[in-house]
């Protein structure tokens, strides 16, 4: 629904004279989303914002979202002084929000997690693909680890695993399963991590390290990898080793992606499940 001015009498009734209200659309939760696109003087914005808020309150709206592109940063202070707060920011915009209904607010919190993958890649010689990092906590420690990396926005987990292995080692792989995952809090700017451990099948074998991020990369005998003190000690690295052995030597079954469609939209996504047990049941 367009929230442009309906009639001069309605605006005059609100005491703002002839002003053009901010244009927005309804969200799914009785709120309003305003997508600011054109440059606007802060004083004009203030008048339009106050008039719009008055109208939205009368209409029974609950929350108001204002998306400000970086080019309209001059309007941030005005909105904040009118009761808006920061919700989240991206490289090209800032999202502000205000609850204008009766408390309590049901505005959802900003996204709290980033998604990270770790890739177990083992060849027929029982060698594990490992790397040493050029930066971070492991820089200069001599510790060998599996390839890891962050999932990009809009990227599927299994595709991120294939991409990260290729970027760090130049090895082509086929995704097999998610063997497990870990949730860890207060890591990157107080956000939480979801780390997915992926089992991969190598499709090529000539290792070439990524010069910008990787100090060294190679195929390492699995027993040599597990002999490292950090892997021997109880903890995260030991868990990775244990589940890897369970997969290679036992009958451990992980989770594979199944293409599914949303029940409410035509959007496609992936549901990860144990295919063997689900098929048998």
C-alpha positions as CSV (number, residue, x, y, z in Angstrom):
1,X,0.0,0.0,0.0
2,X,1.4,3.4,-1.0
3,X,1.5,5.8,1.9
4,X,1.5,9.0,-0.2
5,X,-0.9,11.7,0.9
6,X,-4.6,10.8,0.5
7,X,-6.2,14.2,1.0
8,X,-5.2,17.6,2.3
9,X,-7.9,17.4,5.0
10,X,-6.3,14.3,6.6
11,X,-2.9,16.0,6.7
12,X,-4.2,19.2,8.0
13,X,-6.1,17.3,10.7
14,X,-2.7,16.0,11.8
15,X,-1.4,19.6,12.0
16,X,1.4,19.4,9.4
17,X,-0.1,21.4,6.6
18,X,0.4,20.3,3.0
19,X,3.2,17.8,3.3
20,X,4.0,14.6,1.3
21,X,4.2,11.6,3.5
22,X,7.0,9.0,3.2
23,X,6.2,6.3,0.8
24,X,6.3,2.8,2.2
25,X,4.8,-0.7,1.9
26,X,3.2,-3.0,4.5
27,X,5.3,-5.9,5.8
28,X,3.9,-9.3,6.9
29,X,3.6,-8.3,10.6
30,X,1.4,-5.1,10.5
31,X,4.4,-2.9,10.1
32,X,5.7,-0.5,7.4
33,X,8.9,-0.6,5.4
34,X,10.2,2.7,4.0
35,X,12.9,2.4,1.3
36,X,14.5,5.8,0.9
37,X,16.0,6.3,-2.5
38,X,16.0,10.0,-3.5
39,X,18.1,12.7,-1.8
40,X,16.1,14.7,0.7
41,X,16.9,17.7,2.9
42,X,16.9,16.7,6.6
43,X,14.3,19.4,7.5
44,X,12.0,18.2,4.8
45,X,12.6,14.6,5.9
46,X,11.8,15.5,9.6
47,X,8.4,17.0,8.6
48,X,7.5,14.1,6.4
49,X,8.6,11.6,9.0
50,X,6.6,13.1,11.8
51,X,3.5,13.3,9.7
52,X,3.9,9.7,8.5
53,X,4.4,8.4,12.0
54,X,1.2,10.1,13.1
55,X,-0.7,8.5,10.3
56,X,0.8,5.1,10.8
57,X,-0.1,5.2,14.5
58,X,-3.7,6.0,13.6
59,X,-3.7,3.1,11.2
60,X,-2.6,0.7,13.9
61,X,0.9,0.0,12.5
62,X,3.2,-1.7,14.9
63,X,6.8,-1.2,13.6
64,X,8.4,1.1,11.1
65,X,11.5,0.2,9.2
66,X,13.5,2.8,7.3
67,X,16.2,1.7,4.9
68,X,18.8,4.4,4.3
69,X,21.3,4.0,1.5
70,X,24.8,5.2,2.4
71,X,24.2,8.3,0.1
72,X,21.4,9.5,2.5
73,X,23.5,9.2,5.7
74,X,22.6,12.9,6.4
75,X,19.1,11.6,7.5
76,X,20.4,9.2,10.2
77,X,20.6,11.8,13.0
78,X,17.1,13.1,12.3
79,X,15.6,9.6,12.4
80,X,17.4,8.7,15.6
81,X,16.2,11.9,17.3
82,X,12.7,10.8,16.4
83,X,13.1,7.5,18.2
84,X,14.5,5.2,15.6
85,X,17.5,2.9,16.5
86,X,20.0,0.9,14.4
87,X,18.9,-2.6,13.5
88,X,21.6,-3.7,11.1
89,X,24.0,-2.4,8.5
90,X,25.3,-3.6,5.2
91,X,28.0,-2.1,3.0
92,X,25.5,0.1,1.1
93,X,22.7,0.8,3.5
94,X,21.7,1.2,7.2
95,X,18.4,-0.2,8.5
96,X,16.6,1.8,11.2
97,X,13.5,0.7,13.1
98,X,11.1,1.9,15.7
99,X,8.2,0.2,17.5
100,X,5.2,2.5,17.5
101,X,2.6,0.3,19.0
102,X,1.9,-0.7,22.6
103,X,4.7,-2.6,24.3
104,X,6.2,-5.1,24.3
105,X,8.1,-4.8,21.0
106,X,8.2,-7.9,18.8
107,X,10.8,-6.6,16.5
108,X,13.2,-9.5,15.7
109,X,16.8,-9.0,16.6
110,X,19.5,-8.6,14.0
111,X,21.0,-11.8,12.5
112,X,23.2,-13.2,15.3
113,X,25.3,-15.8,13.5
114,X,27.7,-16.2,10.7
115,X,28.1,-19.6,9.0
116,X,31.6,-21.2,8.5
117,X,32.6,-24.5,6.9
118,X,35.4,-26.9,7.5
119,X,36.3,-29.5,4.8
120,X,37.6,-33.0,5.3
121,X,39.2,-34.1,2.1
122,X,40.9,-37.5,2.1
123,X,42.4,-39.4,-0.8
124,X,42.8,-43.1,-1.5
125,X,46.2,-43.1,0.2
126,X,44.6,-42.1,3.5
127,X,46.1,-38.6,3.2
128,X,44.3,-35.6,4.5
129,X,44.3,-32.2,2.7
130,X,45.7,-29.7,5.2
131,X,46.8,-26.1,5.2
132,X,48.8,-23.6,7.4
133,X,47.3,-20.1,7.6
134,X,49.2,-16.8,7.0
135,X,47.1,-14.8,9.5
136,X,44.9,-15.2,12.6
137,X,45.6,-17.2,15.8
138,X,47.4,-20.0,14.0
139,X,49.8,-17.8,12.1
140,X,53.4,-19.0,12.7
141,X,52.4,-21.9,15.0
142,X,53.2,-24.7,12.5
143,X,49.8,-26.2,13.1
144,X,48.3,-28.0,10.1
145,X,44.5,-27.8,9.8
146,X,41.7,-28.6,7.4
147,X,40.6,-25.9,4.9
148,X,38.0,-23.6,6.5
149,X,36.1,-20.5,5.4
150,X,33.0,-18.4,5.7
151,X,29.8,-19.0,3.7
152,X,29.0,-16.0,1.5
153,X,25.5,-14.4,1.7
154,X,23.1,-16.4,-0.4
155,X,25.5,-19.3,-0.8
156,X,24.6,-22.9,0.1
157,X,26.7,-24.7,2.6
158,X,27.9,-27.5,0.3
159,X,28.7,-25.0,-2.5
160,X,30.8,-22.9,0.0
161,X,32.8,-26.0,1.0
162,X,33.6,-26.8,-2.6
163,X,34.6,-23.1,-3.2
164,X,36.7,-22.8,-0.1
165,X,38.7,-25.9,-0.8
166,X,39.3,-24.8,-4.4
167,X,40.4,-21.3,-3.3
168,X,42.8,-22.4,-0.6
169,X,44.4,-25.5,-2.3
170,X,43.2,-25.5,-6.0
171,X,41.8,-29.0,-5.3
172,X,38.4,-29.8,-7.0
173,X,36.1,-31.7,-4.7
174,X,32.6,-33.2,-4.6
175,X,30.5,-32.6,-1.5
176,X,29.4,-35.8,0.3
177,X,27.9,-35.0,3.7
178,X,27.8,-32.7,6.7
179,X,29.3,-34.8,9.5
180,X,28.4,-32.5,12.3
181,X,28.3,-28.8,13.4
182,X,29.4,-26.6,16.3
183,X,27.8,-23.5,17.7
184,X,30.2,-21.0,19.3
185,X,29.3,-17.7,20.8
186,X,31.0,-14.3,21.0
187,X,33.5,-14.8,18.2
188,X,33.4,-12.2,15.5
189,X,32.3,-8.8,16.8
190,X,30.3,-10.6,19.6
191,X,28.4,-12.6,17.0
192,X,28.1,-16.4,17.1
193,X,29.4,-19.0,14.7
194,X,27.8,-22.0,13.2
195,X,30.6,-24.3,12.0
196,X,29.6,-27.1,9.6
197,X,32.1,-30.0,9.2
198,X,31.8,-31.3,5.6
199,X,33.1,-34.5,4.1
200,X,34.4,-34.1,0.6
201,X,35.7,-36.4,-2.2
202,X,38.8,-35.1,-4.1
203,X,38.4,-34.9,-7.8
204,X,41.9,-33.5,-8.5
205,X,45.2,-33.9,-6.5
206,X,47.7,-31.3,-7.5
207,X,47.9,-28.9,-4.6
208,X,48.6,-25.2,-5.2
209,X,48.2,-22.9,-2.1
210,X,46.3,-19.7,-2.1
211,X,49.1,-17.1,-1.9
212,X,47.1,-14.4,-0.1
213,X,45.8,-16.4,2.8
214,X,47.6,-19.8,3.0
215,X,51.2,-20.3,4.1
216,X,51.4,-23.9,3.0
217,X,49.1,-26.7,1.7
218,X,49.7,-30.4,1.1
219,X,48.4,-33.9,1.4
220,X,49.4,-35.3,4.8
221,X,49.2,-38.9,6.1
222,X,46.2,-39.0,8.4
223,X,48.3,-40.5,11.3
224,X,50.8,-37.7,11.0
225,X,47.9,-35.1,11.2
226,X,46.4,-36.8,14.3
227,X,49.9,-36.9,16.0
228,X,49.9,-33.1,16.4
229,X,49.6,-32.1,20.1
230,X,46.6,-29.8,19.4
231,X,44.8,-32.7,17.7
232,X,45.7,-35.2,20.5
233,X,44.3,-32.9,23.2
234,X,40.6,-33.1,24.0
235,X,38.8,-30.3,22.3
236,X,37.5,-29.1,18.9
237,X,40.3,-30.6,16.8
238,X,40.0,-34.0,18.6
239,X,36.2,-34.0,17.8
240,X,37.0,-33.4,14.1
241,X,39.4,-36.3,14.1
242,X,37.0,-38.6,15.9
243,X,34.1,-38.0,13.6
244,X,36.4,-38.3,10.6
245,X,37.6,-41.8,11.8
246,X,34.0,-42.8,12.5
247,X,33.1,-41.9,8.9
248,X,36.2,-43.5,7.2
249,X,36.4,-46.7,9.4
250,X,32.8,-47.2,10.6
251,X,29.2,-46.8,9.5
252,X,28.7,-43.2,10.6
253,X,26.2,-41.4,8.3
254,X,26.1,-37.7,8.0
255,X,23.6,-35.3,6.4
256,X,23.1,-34.7,2.7
257,X,21.2,-31.9,1.0
258,X,17.7,-32.5,-0.4
259,X,16.2,-29.9,-2.7
260,X,12.8,-28.7,-1.2
261,X,10.3,-26.0,-2.0
262,X,8.8,-23.7,0.6
263,X,5.2,-24.5,1.7
264,X,4.3,-20.8,1.3
265,X,6.3,-19.6,-1.7
266,X,8.0,-21.1,-4.7
267,X,11.5,-20.5,-3.2
268,X,13.8,-23.5,-3.4
269,X,16.2,-24.4,-0.6
270,X,18.1,-27.4,0.8
271,X,17.1,-29.6,3.7
272,X,19.9,-31.7,5.2
273,X,19.1,-35.2,6.4
274,X,20.4,-38.6,6.9
275,X,19.4,-40.1,3.5
276,X,20.2,-43.7,4.4
277,X,17.9,-43.9,7.5
278,X,15.2,-41.6,6.0
279,X,15.0,-43.8,2.9
280,X,14.8,-47.0,4.9
281,X,12.0,-45.6,7.1
